[in-house]
Every structure is written in C-alpha cells, then in structure tokens.
Amino acid sequence: MHADKELDARGLNCPLPILKAKKALADMHSGQTLKVISTDAGSVRDFQAFAKQTGNVLVDQQTVGEDHITLLKRR
C-alpha cells in the first residue's frame, strides 16, 4: 500500500487513532493518502464510520498480526 503519509497509532485506544488521523488529514492535500497503523481492534469499525461521516475515502483495510492497517484518501 503506497501512502503519502504514515501514522503509527499502535498502542493507542479509541478515540485517539481517529483523532490523530483527522489531524494528519487536515494537513494533507485533496487526493493524498494516509496510512494508519493501529493495534486497537475497534479502530477497524471506527475508520469505516469516520470515512462515511467525513467524506474521505476508505481505500483499504487489512489486519496483519496485531496491526490493523487503514488506508484513507483525503477528500
């Protein structure tokens, strides 16, 4: 997964991965992608809801071991 920016949110619990992603996306240009790596299992659902609410595109989600990897495209 190619990303313009990567955010390591491992060890952070809800809502911190979402809040940090929101802040990171605010500093990015439209069409750029953000890769978020989280260990909070709830972040999978949270990022799905976040994308719907904000209009950002949920490009992909994967779970690799304990890491939940989310790729978002800035609207």
PyMOL Python script that loads the backbone (N, CA, C, O; Angstrom):
from pymol import cmd

cmd.read_pdbstr("""\
ATOM      1  N   MET A   1       0.833  -1.188   0.000  1.00  0.00           N
ATOM      2  CA  MET A   1       0.000   0.000   0.000  1.00  0.00           C
ATOM      3  C   MET A   1       0.877   1.250   0.000  1.00  0.00           C
ATOM      4  O   MET A   1       1.621   1.491   0.950  1.00  0.00           O
ATOM      5  N   HIS A   2       0.788   2.036  -1.056  1.00  0.00           N
ATOM      6  CA  HIS A   2       1.516   3.305  -1.094  1.00  0.00           C
ATOM      7  C   HIS A   2       0.709   4.365  -0.338  1.00  0.00           C
ATOM      8  O   HIS A   2      -0.514   4.441  -0.462  1.00  0.00           O
ATOM      9  N   ALA A   3       1.407   5.165   0.431  1.00  0.00           N
ATOM     10  CA  ALA A   3       0.751   6.263   1.146  1.00  0.00           C
ATOM     11  C   ALA A   3       1.655   7.485   1.099  1.00  0.00           C
ATOM     12  O   ALA A   3       2.880   7.371   1.114  1.00  0.00           O
ATOM     13  N   ASP A   4       1.033   8.653   1.042  1.00  0.00           N
ATOM     14  CA  ASP A   4       1.788   9.896   1.072  1.00  0.00           C
ATOM     15  C   ASP A   4       2.288  10.205   2.482  1.00  0.00           C
ATOM     16  O   ASP A   4       3.304  10.875   2.665  1.00  0.00           O
ATOM     17  N   LYS A   5       1.556   9.706   3.465  1.00  0.00           N
ATOM     18  CA  LYS A   5       1.910   9.942   4.864  1.00  0.00           C
ATOM     19  C   LYS A   5       1.529   8.705   5.667  1.00  0.00           C
ATOM     20  O   LYS A   5       0.539   8.042   5.358  1.00  0.00           O
ATOM     21  N   GLU A   6       2.311   8.394   6.698  1.00  0.00           N
ATOM     22  CA  GLU A   6       2.018   7.235   7.548  1.00  0.00           C
ATOM     23  C   GLU A   6       1.902   7.684   8.996  1.00  0.00           C
ATOM     24  O   GLU A   6       2.692   8.495   9.479  1.00  0.00           O
ATOM     25  N   LEU A   7       0.896   7.139   9.679  1.00  0.00           N
ATOM     26  CA  LEU A   7       0.639   7.463  11.075  1.00  0.00           C
ATOM     27  C   LEU A   7       0.699   6.180  11.892  1.00  0.00           C
ATOM     28  O   LEU A   7      -0.061   5.243  11.648  1.00  0.00           O
ATOM     29  N   ASP A   8       1.606   6.144  12.864  1.00  0.00           N
ATOM     30  CA  ASP A   8       1.721   4.989  13.749  1.00  0.00           C
ATOM     31  C   ASP A   8       0.891   5.260  14.999  1.00  0.00           C
ATOM     32  O   ASP A   8       1.275   6.063  15.850  1.00  0.00           O
ATOM     33  N   ALA A   9      -0.255   4.578  15.100  1.00  0.00           N
ATOM     34  CA  ALA A   9      -1.146   4.748  16.248  1.00  0.00           C
ATOM     35  C   ALA A   9      -1.173   3.481  17.102  1.00  0.00           C
ATOM     36  O   ALA A   9      -2.136   3.239  17.830  1.00  0.00           O
ATOM     37  N   ARG A  10      -0.125   2.680  17.013  1.00  0.00           N
ATOM     38  CA  ARG A  10      -0.052   1.443  17.813  1.00  0.00           C
ATOM     39  C   ARG A  10      -0.057   1.782  19.300  1.00  0.00           C
ATOM     40  O   ARG A  10       0.609   2.718  19.741  1.00  0.00           O
ATOM     41  N   GLY A  11      -0.816   1.007  20.059  1.00  0.00           N
ATOM     42  CA  GLY A  11      -0.874   1.209  21.496  1.00  0.00           C
ATOM     43  C   GLY A  11      -1.876   2.256  21.944  1.00  0.00           C
ATOM     44  O   GLY A  11      -2.104   2.428  23.141  1.00  0.00           O
ATOM     45  N   LEU A  12      -2.472   2.955  20.997  1.00  0.00           N
ATOM     46  CA  LEU A  12      -3.465   3.979  21.341  1.00  0.00           C
ATOM     47  C   LEU A  12      -4.860   3.382  21.241  1.00  0.00           C
ATOM     48  O   LEU A  12      -5.152   2.611  20.326  1.00  0.00           O
ATOM     49  N   ASN A  13      -5.705   3.738  22.174  1.00  0.00           N
ATOM     50  CA  ASN A  13      -7.084   3.252  22.172  1.00  0.00           C
ATOM     51  C   ASN A  13      -8.032   4.340  21.699  1.00  0.00           C
ATOM     52  O   ASN A  13      -7.696   5.524  21.697  1.00  0.00           O
ATOM     53  N   CYS A  14      -9.219   3.917  21.299  1.00  0.00           N
ATOM     54  CA  CYS A  14     -10.278   4.788  20.832  1.00  0.00           C
ATOM     55  C   CYS A  14     -10.486   5.913  21.849  1.00  0.00           C
ATOM     56  O   CYS A  14     -10.535   5.638  23.048  1.00  0.00           O
ATOM     57  N   PRO A  15     -10.605   7.133  21.423  1.00  0.00           N
ATOM     58  CA  PRO A  15     -10.720   7.640  20.048  1.00  0.00           C
ATOM     59  C   PRO A  15      -9.415   8.183  19.479  1.00  0.00           C
ATOM     60  O   PRO A  15      -9.434   8.827  18.430  1.00  0.00           O
ATOM     61  N   LEU A  16      -8.273   7.942  20.141  1.00  0.00           N
ATOM     62  CA  LEU A  16      -7.023   8.578  19.727  1.00  0.00           C
ATOM     63  C   LEU A  16      -6.591   8.264  18.287  1.00  0.00           C
ATOM     64  O   LEU A  16      -6.148   9.184  17.598  1.00  0.00           O
ATOM     65  N   PRO A  17      -6.693   7.022  17.790  1.00  0.00           N
ATOM     66  CA  PRO A  17      -6.299   6.801  16.390  1.00  0.00           C
ATOM     67  C   PRO A  17      -7.102   7.665  15.411  1.00  0.00           C
ATOM     68  O   PRO A  17      -6.549   8.195  14.447  1.00  0.00           O
ATOM     69  N   ILE A  18      -8.394   7.803  15.660  1.00  0.00           N
ATOM     70  CA  ILE A  18      -9.245   8.626  14.787  1.00  0.00           C
ATOM     71  C   ILE A  18      -8.857  10.104  14.905  1.00  0.00           C
ATOM     72  O   ILE A  18      -8.742  10.797  13.895  1.00  0.00           O
ATOM     73  N   LEU A  19      -8.660  10.577  16.115  1.00  0.00           N
ATOM     74  CA  LEU A  19      -8.315  11.990  16.312  1.00  0.00           C
ATOM     75  C   LEU A  19      -6.977  12.333  15.657  1.00  0.00           C
ATOM     76  O   LEU A  19      -6.840  13.389  15.039  1.00  0.00           O
ATOM     77  N   LYS A  20      -5.995  11.445  15.791  1.00  0.00           N
ATOM     78  CA  LYS A  20      -4.695  11.689  15.175  1.00  0.00           C
ATOM     79  C   LYS A  20      -4.789  11.619  13.650  1.00  0.00           C
ATOM     80  O   LYS A  20      -4.116  12.375  12.950  1.00  0.00           O
ATOM     81  N   ALA A  21      -5.624  10.712  13.135  1.00  0.00           N
ATOM     82  CA  ALA A  21      -5.820  10.622  11.688  1.00  0.00           C
ATOM     83  C   ALA A  21      -6.501  11.880  11.165  1.00  0.00           C
ATOM     84  O   ALA A  21      -6.135  12.400  10.111  1.00  0.00           O
ATOM     85  N   LYS A  22      -7.481  12.360  11.895  1.00  0.00           N
ATOM     86  CA  LYS A  22      -8.196  13.580  11.490  1.00  0.00           C
ATOM     87  C   LYS A  22      -7.227  14.751  11.396  1.00  0.00           C
ATOM     88  O   LYS A  22      -7.276  15.531  10.445  1.00  0.00           O
ATOM     89  N   LYS A  23      -6.348  14.869  12.385  1.00  0.00           N
ATOM     90  CA  LYS A  23      -5.364  15.953  12.397  1.00  0.00           C
ATOM     91  C   LYS A  23      -4.382  15.800  11.237  1.00  0.00           C
ATOM     92  O   LYS A  23      -4.035  16.784  10.583  1.00  0.00           O
ATOM     93  N   ALA A  24      -3.939  14.583  10.983  1.00  0.00           N
ATOM     94  CA  ALA A  24      -2.996  14.341   9.886  1.00  0.00           C
ATOM     95  C   ALA A  24      -3.635  14.661   8.538  1.00  0.00           C
ATOM     96  O   ALA A  24      -2.999  15.274   7.681  1.00  0.00           O
ATOM     97  N   LEU A  25      -4.887  14.250   8.347  1.00  0.00           N
ATOM     98  CA  LEU A  25      -5.586  14.512   7.085  1.00  0.00           C
ATOM     99  C   LEU A  25      -5.785  16.011   6.855  1.00  0.00           C
ATOM    100  O   LEU A  25      -5.765  16.476   5.715  1.00  0.00           O
ATOM    101  N   ALA A  26      -5.974  16.757   7.926  1.00  0.00           N
ATOM    102  CA  ALA A  26      -6.178  18.200   7.804  1.00  0.00           C
ATOM    103  C   ALA A  26      -4.952  18.895   7.229  1.00  0.00           C
ATOM    104  O   ALA A  26      -5.071  19.956   6.615  1.00  0.00           O
ATOM    105  N   ASP A  27      -3.774  18.305   7.424  1.00  0.00           N
ATOM    106  CA  ASP A  27      -2.525  18.879   6.921  1.00  0.00           C
ATOM    107  C   ASP A  27      -2.159  18.371   5.527  1.00  0.00           C
ATOM    108  O   ASP A  27      -1.099  18.710   5.001  1.00  0.00           O
ATOM    109  N   MET A  28      -3.030  17.562   4.931  1.00  0.00           N
ATOM    110  CA  MET A  28      -2.746  16.964   3.627  1.00  0.00           C
ATOM    111  C   MET A  28      -3.595  17.610   2.537  1.00  0.00           C
ATOM    112  O   MET A  28      -4.589  18.280   2.816  1.00  0.00           O
ATOM    113  N   HIS A  29      -3.182  17.394   1.290  1.00  0.00           N
ATOM    114  CA  HIS A  29      -3.924  17.920   0.139  1.00  0.00           C
ATOM    115  C   HIS A  29      -4.950  16.900  -0.338  1.00  0.00           C
ATOM    116  O   HIS A  29      -4.810  15.702  -0.091  1.00  0.00           O
ATOM    117  N   SER A  30      -5.973  17.380  -1.017  1.00  0.00           N
ATOM    118  CA  SER A  30      -7.004  16.514  -1.582  1.00  0.00           C
ATOM    119  C   SER A  30      -6.371  15.467  -2.500  1.00  0.00           C
ATOM    120  O   SER A  30      -5.527  15.788  -3.336  1.00  0.00           O
ATOM    121  N   GLY A  31      -6.793  14.212  -2.332  1.00  0.00           N
ATOM    122  CA  GLY A  31      -6.280  13.117  -3.151  1.00  0.00           C
ATOM    123  C   GLY A  31      -5.082  12.401  -2.562  1.00  0.00           C
ATOM    124  O   GLY A  31      -4.724  11.319  -3.025  1.00  0.00           O
ATOM    125  N   GLN A  32      -4.451  12.984  -1.546  1.00  0.00           N
ATOM    126  CA  GLN A  32      -3.321  12.307  -0.908  1.00  0.00           C
ATOM    127  C   GLN A  32      -3.839  11.192   0.000  1.00  0.00           C
ATOM    128  O   GLN A  32      -4.982  11.224   0.455  1.00  0.00           O
ATOM    129  N   THR A  33      -2.979  10.212   0.253  1.00  0.00           N
ATOM    130  CA  THR A  33      -3.387   9.065   1.054  1.00  0.00           C
ATOM    131  C   THR A  33      -2.623   9.015   2.377  1.00  0.00           C
ATOM    132  O   THR A  33      -1.450   9.374   2.470  1.00  0.00           O
ATOM    133  N   LEU A  34      -3.354   8.551   3.395  1.00  0.00           N
ATOM    134  CA  LEU A  34      -2.817   8.398   4.745  1.00  0.00           C
ATOM    135  C   LEU A  34      -2.932   6.940   5.154  1.00  0.00           C
ATOM    136  O   LEU A  34      -4.008   6.346   5.080  1.00  0.00           O
ATOM    137  N   LYS A  35      -1.826   6.375   5.582  1.00  0.00           N
ATOM    138  CA  LYS A  35      -1.802   5.001   6.083  1.00  0.00           C
ATOM    139  C   LYS A  35      -1.742   5.064   7.609  1.00  0.00           C
ATOM    140  O   LYS A  35      -0.832   5.666   8.178  1.00  0.00           O
ATOM    141  N   VAL A  36      -2.717   4.439   8.262  1.00  0.00           N
ATOM    142  CA  VAL A  36      -2.771   4.428   9.728  1.00  0.00           C
ATOM    143  C   VAL A  36      -2.570   2.996  10.207  1.00  0.00           C
ATOM    144  O   VAL A  36      -3.257   2.078   9.760  1.00  0.00           O
ATOM    145  N   ILE A  37      -1.624   2.818  11.118  1.00  0.00           N
ATOM    146  CA  ILE A  37      -1.377   1.509  11.710  1.00  0.00           C
ATOM    147  C   ILE A  37      -1.792   1.586  13.171  1.00  0.00           C
ATOM    148  O   ILE A  37      -1.268   2.394  13.938  1.00  0.00           O
ATOM    149  N   SER A  38      -2.747   0.729  13.547  1.00  0.00           N
ATOM    150  CA  SER A  38      -3.305   0.738  14.897  1.00  0.00           C
ATOM    151  C   SER A  38      -3.356  -0.683  15.446  1.00  0.00           C
ATOM    152  O   SER A  38      -3.443  -1.650  14.689  1.00  0.00           O
ATOM    153  N   THR A  39      -3.302  -0.798  16.760  1.00  0.00           N
ATOM    154  CA  THR A  39      -3.466  -2.104  17.397  1.00  0.00           C
ATOM    155  C   THR A  39      -4.831  -2.230  18.069  1.00  0.00           C
ATOM    156  O   THR A  39      -5.164  -3.287  18.607  1.00  0.00           O
ATOM    157  N   ASP A  40      -5.614  -1.167  18.042  1.00  0.00           N
ATOM    158  CA  ASP A  40      -6.955  -1.170  18.635  1.00  0.00           C
ATOM    159  C   ASP A  40      -7.934  -1.817  17.654  1.00  0.00           C
ATOM    160  O   ASP A  40      -8.195  -1.265  16.585  1.00  0.00           O
ATOM    161  N   ALA A  41      -8.475  -2.979  18.010  1.00  0.00           N
ATOM    162  CA  ALA A  41      -9.386  -3.708  17.118  1.00  0.00           C
ATOM    163  C   ALA A  41     -10.617  -2.869  16.765  1.00  0.00           C
ATOM    164  O   ALA A  41     -11.166  -3.019  15.674  1.00  0.00           O
ATOM    165  N   GLY A  42     -11.048  -2.008  17.652  1.00  0.00           N
ATOM    166  CA  GLY A  42     -12.199  -1.160  17.396  1.00  0.00           C
ATOM    167  C   GLY A  42     -11.957  -0.120  16.316  1.00  0.00           C
ATOM    168  O   GLY A  42     -12.902   0.452  15.773  1.00  0.00           O
ATOM    169  N   SER A  43     -10.694   0.124  16.005  1.00  0.00           N
ATOM    170  CA  SER A  43     -10.375   1.145  15.002  1.00  0.00           C
ATOM    171  C   SER A  43     -10.846   0.735  13.606  1.00  0.00           C
ATOM    172  O   SER A  43     -11.076   1.598  12.759  1.00  0.00           O
ATOM    173  N   VAL A  44     -10.993  -0.556  13.355  1.00  0.00           N
ATOM    174  CA  VAL A  44     -11.463  -1.014  12.045  1.00  0.00           C
ATOM    175  C   VAL A  44     -12.853  -0.439  11.776  1.00  0.00           C
ATOM    176  O   VAL A  44     -13.082   0.186  10.741  1.00  0.00           O
ATOM    177  N   ARG A  45     -13.770  -0.651  12.706  1.00  0.00           N
ATOM    178  CA  ARG A  45     -15.131  -0.084  12.577  1.00  0.00           C
ATOM    179  C   ARG A  45     -15.109   1.435  12.643  1.00  0.00           C
ATOM    180  O   ARG A  45     -15.828   2.110  11.906  1.00  0.00           O
ATOM    181  N   ASP A  46     -14.281   1.963  13.531  1.00  0.00           N
ATOM    182  CA  ASP A  46     -14.219   3.415  13.708  1.00  0.00           C
ATOM    183  C   ASP A  46     -13.811   4.122  12.423  1.00  0.00           C
ATOM    184  O   ASP A  46     -14.383   5.157  12.082  1.00  0.00           O
ATOM    185  N   PHE A  47     -12.831   3.581  11.704  1.00  0.00           N
ATOM    186  CA  PHE A  47     -12.387   4.224  10.471  1.00  0.00           C
ATOM    187  C   PHE A  47     -13.424   4.088   9.362  1.00  0.00           C
ATOM    188  O   PHE A  47     -13.517   4.962   8.500  1.00  0.00           O
ATOM    189  N   GLN A  48     -14.195   3.023   9.368  1.00  0.00           N
ATOM    190  CA  GLN A  48     -15.282   2.883   8.391  1.00  0.00           C
ATOM    191  C   GLN A  48     -16.319   3.988   8.609  1.00  0.00           C
ATOM    192  O   GLN A  48     -16.759   4.634   7.658  1.00  0.00           O
ATOM    193  N   ALA A  49     -16.701   4.194   9.866  1.00  0.00           N
ATOM    194  CA  ALA A  49     -17.668   5.241  10.203  1.00  0.00           C
ATOM    195  C   ALA A  49     -17.076   6.626   9.940  1.00  0.00           C
ATOM    196  O   ALA A  49     -17.765   7.512   9.433  1.00  0.00           O
ATOM    197  N   PHE A  50     -15.819   6.807  10.280  1.00  0.00           N
ATOM    198  CA  PHE A  50     -15.136   8.088  10.079  1.00  0.00           C
ATOM    199  C   PHE A  50     -15.154   8.479   8.599  1.00  0.00           C
ATOM    200  O   PHE A  50     -15.434   9.629   8.259  1.00  0.00           O
ATOM    201  N   ALA A  51     -14.857   7.521   7.727  1.00  0.00           N
ATOM    202  CA  ALA A  51     -14.831   7.801   6.289  1.00  0.00           C
ATOM    203  C   ALA A  51     -16.218   8.223   5.795  1.00  0.00           C
ATOM    204  O   ALA A  51     -16.339   9.169   5.017  1.00  0.00           O
ATOM    205  N   LYS A  52     -17.251   7.531   6.243  1.00  0.00           N
ATOM    206  CA  LYS A  52     -18.618   7.879   5.832  1.00  0.00           C
ATOM    207  C   LYS A  52     -19.003   9.272   6.311  1.00  0.00           C
ATOM    208  O   LYS A  52     -19.616  10.041   5.570  1.00  0.00           O
ATOM    209  N   GLN A  53     -18.643   9.595   7.547  1.00  0.00           N
ATOM    210  CA  GLN A  53     -19.040  10.878   8.132  1.00  0.00           C
ATOM    211  C   GLN A  53     -18.287  12.060   7.546  1.00  0.00           C
ATOM    212  O   GLN A  53     -18.835  13.158   7.448  1.00  0.00           O
ATOM    213  N   THR A  54     -17.030  11.845   7.155  1.00  0.00           N
ATOM    214  CA  THR A  54     -16.192  12.964   6.727  1.00  0.00           C
ATOM    215  C   THR A  54     -16.091  13.107   5.210  1.00  0.00           C
ATOM    216  O   THR A  54     -15.677  14.155   4.713  1.00  0.00           O
ATOM    217  N   GLY A  55     -16.466  12.061   4.471  1.00  0.00           N
ATOM    218  CA  GLY A  55     -16.351  12.120   3.022  1.00  0.00           C
ATOM    219  C   GLY A  55     -14.981  11.712   2.509  1.00  0.00           C
ATOM    220  O   GLY A  55     -14.748  11.705   1.300  1.00  0.00           O
ATOM    221  N   ASN A  56     -14.068  11.370   3.417  1.00  0.00           N
ATOM    222  CA  ASN A  56     -12.786  10.826   2.991  1.00  0.00           C
ATOM    223  C   ASN A  56     -13.025   9.391   2.505  1.00  0.00           C
ATOM    224  O   ASN A  56     -13.974   8.740   2.942  1.00  0.00           O
ATOM    225  N   VAL A  57     -12.174   8.904   1.610  1.00  0.00           N
ATOM    226  CA  VAL A  57     -12.377   7.590   1.004  1.00  0.00           C
ATOM    227  C   VAL A  57     -11.586   6.534   1.773  1.00  0.00           C
ATOM    228  O   VAL A  57     -10.382   6.674   1.989  1.00  0.00           O
ATOM    229  N   LEU A  58     -12.285   5.476   2.181  1.00  0.00           N
ATOM    230  CA  LEU A  58     -11.626   4.331   2.800  1.00  0.00           C
ATOM    231  C   LEU A  58     -11.146   3.441   1.660  1.00  0.00           C
ATOM    232  O   LEU A  58     -11.936   2.710   1.062  1.00  0.00           O
ATOM    233  N   VAL A  59      -9.861   3.503   1.363  1.00  0.00           N
ATOM    234  CA  VAL A  59      -9.301   2.789   0.224  1.00  0.00           C
ATOM    235  C   VAL A  59      -9.122   1.310   0.537  1.00  0.00           C
ATOM    236  O   VAL A  59      -9.454   0.456  -0.284  1.00  0.00           O
ATOM    237  N   ASP A  60      -8.597   1.002   1.725  1.00  0.00           N
ATOM    238  CA  ASP A  60      -8.300  -0.396   2.064  1.00  0.00           C
ATOM    239  C   ASP A  60      -8.146  -0.538   3.571  1.00  0.00           C
ATOM    240  O   ASP A  60      -7.768   0.403   4.269  1.00  0.00           O
ATOM    241  N   GLN A  61      -8.449  -1.740   4.056  1.00  0.00           N
ATOM    242  CA  GLN A  61      -8.181  -2.107   5.444  1.00  0.00           C
ATOM    243  C   GLN A  61      -7.648  -3.530   5.452  1.00  0.00           C
ATOM    244  O   GLN A  61      -8.178  -4.408   4.771  1.00  0.00           O
ATOM    245  N   GLN A  62      -6.598  -3.746   6.228  1.00  0.00           N
ATOM    246  CA  GLN A  62      -6.003  -5.071   6.370  1.00  0.00           C
ATOM    247  C   GLN A  62      -5.619  -5.284   7.822  1.00  0.00           C
ATOM    248  O   GLN A  62      -5.341  -4.335   8.556  1.00  0.00           O
ATOM    249  N   THR A  63      -5.611  -6.546   8.222  1.00  0.00           N
ATOM    250  CA  THR A  63      -5.087  -6.893   9.534  1.00  0.00           C
ATOM    251  C   THR A  63      -3.889  -7.804   9.313  1.00  0.00           C
ATOM    252  O   THR A  63      -3.996  -8.854   8.681  1.00  0.00           O
ATOM    253  N   VAL A  64      -2.746  -7.382   9.846  1.00  0.00           N
ATOM    254  CA  VAL A  64      -1.516  -8.144   9.724  1.00  0.00           C
ATOM    255  C   VAL A  64      -1.001  -8.382  11.140  1.00  0.00           C
ATOM    256  O   VAL A  64      -0.461  -7.479  11.778  1.00  0.00           O
ATOM    257  N   GLY A  65      -1.177  -9.614  11.622  1.00  0.00           N
ATOM    258  CA  GLY A  65      -0.810  -9.898  13.005  1.00  0.00           C
ATOM    259  C   GLY A  65      -1.703  -9.100  13.934  1.00  0.00           C
ATOM    260  O   GLY A  65      -2.926  -9.220  13.875  1.00  0.00           O
ATOM    261  N   GLU A  66      -1.104  -8.289  14.789  1.00  0.00           N
ATOM    262  CA  GLU A  66      -1.863  -7.446  15.712  1.00  0.00           C
ATOM    263  C   GLU A  66      -2.144  -6.057  15.135  1.00  0.00           C
ATOM    264  O   GLU A  66      -2.869  -5.268  15.739  1.00  0.00           O
ATOM    265  N   ASP A  67      -1.572  -5.762  13.973  1.00  0.00           N
ATOM    266  CA  ASP A  67      -1.717  -4.437  13.378  1.00  0.00           C
ATOM    267  C   ASP A  67      -2.935  -4.374  12.466  1.00  0.00           C
ATOM    268  O   ASP A  67      -3.161  -5.262  11.643  1.00  0.00           O
ATOM    269  N   HIS A  68      -3.707  -3.321  12.625  1.00  0.00           N
ATOM    270  CA  HIS A  68      -4.845  -3.031  11.752  1.00  0.00           C
ATOM    271  C   HIS A  68      -4.407  -1.839  10.899  1.00  0.00           C
ATOM    272  O   HIS A  68      -4.159  -0.748  11.411  1.00  0.00           O
ATOM    273  N   ILE A  69      -4.318  -2.069   9.601  1.00  0.00           N
ATOM    274  CA  ILE A  69      -3.806  -1.071   8.677  1.00  0.00           C
ATOM    275  C   ILE A  69      -4.948  -0.497   7.861  1.00  0.00           C
ATOM    276  O   ILE A  69      -5.683  -1.232   7.201  1.00  0.00           O
ATOM    277  N   THR A  70      -5.092   0.804   7.909  1.00  0.00           N
ATOM    278  CA  THR A  70      -6.161   1.509   7.191  1.00  0.00           C
ATOM    279  C   THR A  70      -5.543   2.511   6.248  1.00  0.00           C
ATOM    280  O   THR A  70      -4.642   3.259   6.628  1.00  0.00           O
ATOM    281  N   LEU A  71      -6.027   2.530   5.010  1.00  0.00           N
ATOM    282  CA  LEU A  71      -5.569   3.496   4.027  1.00  0.00           C
ATOM    283  C   LEU A  71      -6.738   4.410   3.678  1.00  0.00           C
ATOM    284  O   LEU A  71      -7.772   3.961   3.183  1.00  0.00           O
ATOM    285  N   LEU A  72      -6.555   5.697   3.946  1.00  0.00           N
ATOM    286  CA  LEU A  72      -7.598   6.712   3.686  1.00  0.00           C
ATOM    287  C   LEU A  72      -7.105   7.696   2.635  1.00  0.00           C
ATOM    288  O   LEU A  72      -5.936   8.080   2.627  1.00  0.00           O
ATOM    289  N   LYS A  73      -8.011   8.100   1.748  1.00  0.00           N
ATOM    290  CA  LYS A  73      -7.700   9.137   0.764  1.00  0.00           C
ATOM    291  C   LYS A  73      -8.427  10.416   1.158  1.00  0.00           C
ATOM    292  O   LYS A  73      -9.636  10.420   1.388  1.00  0.00           O
ATOM    293  N   ARG A  74      -7.665  11.492   1.230  1.00  0.00           N
ATOM    294  CA  ARG A  74      -8.220  12.796   1.632  1.00  0.00           C
ATOM    295  C   ARG A  74      -9.209  13.291   0.575  1.00  0.00           C
ATOM    296  O   ARG A  74      -8.925  13.248  -0.622  1.00  0.00           O
ATOM    297  N   ARG A  75     -10.363  13.756   1.026  1.00  0.00           N
ATOM    298  CA  ARG A  75     -11.370  14.269   0.098  1.00  0.00           C
ATOM    299  C   ARG A  75     -10.951  15.575  -0.506  1.00  0.00           C
ATOM    300  O   ARG A  75     -11.685  16.147  -1.311  1.00  0.00           O
TER     301      ARG A  75
END
""", "prot")
cmd.dss("prot")
cmd.show_as("cartoon", "prot")
cmd.util.cbc("prot")
cmd.orient("prot")
